[in-house]
Amino acid sequence: MFFRDAARWRLKSLGDEYEYVEVRKEVHEKLDYVTIEMELPFFGVSDFIDQRIKSALEKYAEWKEQTEENPKRS
């Protein structure tokens, strides 16, 4: 069972659709606790990470648009 699950996970991780980020277990558990304790608008650590990434990409798109509208003059 273990080897089958490990092989399945490895094959999935080799796919082009997802990247995996390592987070220490104690940090993950603490962040999960924090999202619940502080009643943050997230459904857990994965949702928190997804939302932060989405926010960063939106800010980058805005920044990129502004820099293209106002190019630096050399």
Rosetta blueprint (number, residue, H / E / L):
1 M L
2 F H
3 F H
4 R H
5 D H
6 A H
7 A H
8 R H
9 W H
10 R H
11 L H
12 K H
13 S H
14 L H
15 G L
16 D L
17 E L
18 Y L
19 E L
20 Y L
21 V L
22 E L
23 V L
24 R L
25 K H
26 E H
27 V H
28 H H
29 E H
30 K H
31 L H
32 D H
33 Y H
34 V H
35 T H
36 I H
37 E H
38 M L
39 E L
40 L L
41 P L
42 F L
43 F L
44 G L
45 V H
46 S H
47 D H
48 F H
49 I H
50 D H
51 Q H
52 R H
53 I H
54 K H
55 S H
56 A H
57 L H
58 E H
59 K H
60 Y H
61 A H
62 E H
63 W H
64 K H
65 E H
66 Q H
67 T H
68 E H
69 E H
70 N L
71 P L
72 K L
73 R L
74 S L
